[in-house]
Amino acid sequence: MKLTGVFAPIPTPFDRADRLDTKRLRRALTRWLAHPLTGFVVLGTTGEAPLLDDDEADRAVGAARETIPADRPLIAGTGRESTRSAVRAAKRAARLGADAVLVRTPSFFKRQMTDQALVGYYTSVADASPVPVLVYNFPALTGINLQPAAVSRLARHPNIIGIKDSSGDVLQISDLVASAPGEFSVLSGSGSTFYTAVSMGATGGVLALACVLPDACVRLFELARAGQHQEARALQQQLLPVAKLVGSEYGVPGLKAALHLAGYDVGLPRRPLPPAPEAAVAELREALCVLGG
């Protein structure tokens, strides 16, 4: 299973009582399906996965699969702190129709999460998962940076098909591409450096930016893959302000605010995450207006 193209890591809608809102999820997905996105990720970082109970996570995967047609890949985030829980989550997601699972690095016991421990974790999850596994590296949030040498070892596992790297480090992306076998997918998680990552060999991206500006992200990918570098660089520069605002600047609250401005009803962040401040909303409105969004 080779993952190529632009995937949208969709946010999880909650109602005013802070309950999972699958009706809103289905409505938003119906709109995203009208765009040329390769596929979708539920329960990633932008899906506020750590804030959901297991039963809520299962309902979100089920609702997404009921809405997303079979020809569009659905990837479900199933990372957990324990190997046992991660295996169980992967099995549940597979039963609910996920095509693959995205598994973030466990991070509570950071000092003990050596490359050896992480290779053991991912190997055990991949051995037991009924669907392919995508490794998820996001050191800014987890405090752990899975090294390319460890990823190269994991890439030999027949059920580990790729990595989403959200480090934003394009040199690391280059190392991952160079050290992994050709069938292994390297996906960028950074909208701010997406053009450079694709130019260095990344097979695609899982981009929060793609939720807000899906057509532009797909266009950027196509330009970069086609070697149309001048146009691709210009488009990347145009997208950079929004990419930063919904990424490193304001995160999930910023993404949900941007989507609200773009006409998507995805509710508020789940507490303890606060809504985006008014200053952030104003910045987002201005950046989207410049892009005609």
Residue pairs with C-beta under 8 A, 6 or more apart in sequence:
1 99
1 100
1 132
1 161
2 161
2 183
2 185
2 203
3 38
3 39
3 73
3 100
3 134
3 161
3 162
3 185
3 187
3 203
3 204
4 38
4 185
4 203
4 204
5 37
5 38
5 39
5 203
5 204
5 218
5 221
6 37
6 38
6 204
6 205
6 207
6 210
6 214
6 217
6 218
6 221
7 37
7 38
7 39
7 40
7 41
7 73
7 75
7 187
7 204
7 205
7 206
7 207
7 210
8 32
8 37
8 39
8 40
8 41
8 206
8 207
8 210
8 211
8 214
9 40
9 41
9 44
9 45
9 46
9 47
9 206
9 207
9 208
9 210
9 211
10 25
10 28
10 29
10 32
10 40
10 41
10 42
10 46
10 47
10 64
10 211
11 46
11 47
11 48
11 211
11 252
11 255
11 256
11 259
11 266
12 20
12 25
12 42
12 43
12 47
12 48
12 49
12 52
12 60
12 266
12 270
13 20
13 21
13 24
13 25
13 28
13 265
13 266
13 267
14 20
14 21
14 267
14 268
14 269
14 270
15 21
15 24
15 267
16 267
16 268
18 270
18 271
20 52
20 56
20 59
20 60
21 267
22 59
22 60
22 63
24 265
24 266
24 267
25 60
25 63
25 64
25 67
26 63
26 66
26 67
27 265
28 259
28 264
28 265
28 266
29 40
29 64
29 67
29 68
30 67
31 264
32 40
32 211
32 214
33 67
33 68
33 69
33 72
35 214
35 215
35 218
36 214
36 215
36 218
37 72
37 210
37 214
37 218
38 72
38 73
38 204
39 68
39 72
39 73
39 74
39 75
39 99
40 64
40 68
40 72
40 73
40 74
40 75
41 47
41 75
41 76
41 77
41 102
41 206
42 60
42 61
42 64
42 74
42 75
42 76
42 77
43 49
43 52
43 57
43 60
43 61
43 76
43 77
43 78
43 102
44 77
44 102
44 136
44 206
45 77
45 104
45 138
45 141
45 166
45 252
46 208
46 211
46 252
46 255
47 60
47 77
48 252
48 269
48 270
48 273
49 57
49 77
49 79
51 270
51 273
52 60
52 270
54 89
54 92
57 76
57 89
58 92
58 93
58 96
61 74
61 76
61 92
61 93
61 96
61 97
61 98
62 96
62 97
64 74
64 76
65 74
65 96
65 97
65 98
68 74
73 99
73 100
74 97
74 98
74 99
75 98
75 99
75 100
75 101
75 102
75 134
75 206
76 93
76 96
76 98
76 100
76 101
76 102
77 101
77 102
77 103
77 104
77 136
78 86
78 89
78 90
78 92
78 93
78 101
78 102
78 103
79 86
79 89
79 102
79 103
79 104
79 105
79 106
79 136
80 86
80 88
80 89
80 106
81 106
81 107
81 108
82 106
83 121
83 124
83 125
86 103
86 106
86 121
86 125
87 124
87 125
87 128
87 129
89 101
90 101
90 103
90 125
90 128
90 129
90 130
90 131
90 133
91 128
91 129
91 130
93 101
93 131
94 101
94 129
94 130
94 131
95 130
98 131
99 131
99 132
100 131
100 132
100 133
100 134
100 161
101 129
101 131
101 132
101 133
101 134
102 134
102 136
102 164
102 206
103 122
103 125
103 133
103 134
103 135
103 136
104 136
104 137
104 138
104 142
105 113
105 118
105 121
105 135
105 136
105 137
105 138
105 142
105 144
105 146
106 113
106 118
106 121
107 113
107 142
107 143
107 144
110 142
110 143
110 144
113 144
115 146
115 147
115 149
115 150
118 144
118 146
118 150
119 150
119 153
119 154
122 133
122 135
122 154
122 157
122 160
123 154
123 157
125 133
126 133
126 154
126 157
126 159
126 160
127 159
129 159
132 159
132 160
132 161
133 157
133 159
133 160
133 161
134 160
134 161
134 162
134 163
134 164
134 185
134 187
135 146
135 151
135 154
135 160
135 162
135 163
135 164
136 163
136 164
136 166
137 144
137 145
137 146
137 151
137 163
137 164
137 165
137 166
137 167
138 166
138 167
138 189
139 145
139 167
140 166
140 167
140 168
140 248
145 167
145 172
146 163
148 172
148 175
148 176
148 178
148 179
149 179
151 163
151 176
151 179
151 180
152 179
152 180
154 160
155 179
155 180
155 181
155 184
156 181
161 183
161 184
161 185
162 184
162 185
162 186
162 187
162 203
163 176
163 180
163 184
163 185
163 186
163 187
164 187
164 188
164 189
164 206
165 172
165 173
165 176
165 186
165 187
165 188
165 189
166 188
166 189
166 190
167 173
167 189
167 190
168 189
168 190
168 192
168 193
168 248
170 193
170 196
170 197
170 200
173 186
173 188
173 196
173 197
173 200
173 201
173 202
174 200
174 201
176 186
177 186
177 200
177 201
177 202
178 201
180 186
185 203
185 204
186 201
186 202
186 203
187 202
187 203
187 204
187 205
187 206
188 194
188 197
188 198
188 202
188 204
188 205
188 206
188 207
189 205
189 206
189 207
190 197
190 205
190 207
190 243
190 247
191 205
191 207
191 208
191 209
191 210
191 217
191 239
191 242
191 243
191 246
191 247
192 240
192 243
192 244
192 247
192 248
194 205
194 207
194 209
194 217
194 220
194 221
194 224
194 236
194 243
195 220
195 224
195 232
195 233
195 235
195 236
196 236
197 205
198 204
198 205
198 220
198 221
198 224
198 225
199 224
199 229
199 232
204 221
205 217
205 221
207 217
207 243
208 246
208 247
208 255
209 217
209 239
209 242
209 243
209 246
209 247
210 217
210 218
211 246
211 255
211 259
211 264
212 242
212 246
212 255
212 258
212 259
212 262
212 288
212 293
213 239
213 242
213 291
213 293
216 235
216 238
216 239
216 291
217 239
219 235
220 232
220 235
220 236
220 239
223 229
223 231
223 232
223 235
224 232
238 290
238 291
239 291
241 287
241 290
242 258
242 284
242 287
242 288
242 291
242 293
245 254
245 258
245 280
245 283
245 284
245 287
246 254
246 255
246 258
246 284
247 254
249 280
250 257
250 276
250 280
250 284
252 269
252 273
253 269
253 273
253 274
253 275
253 276
253 280
254 276
254 280
254 284
256 266
256 267
256 268
256 269
256 275
256 276
257 275
257 276
257 280
257 281
257 284
258 284
258 288
259 266
260 266
261 281
261 284
261 285
261 288
261 293
262 288
262 293
268 275
269 275
276 284
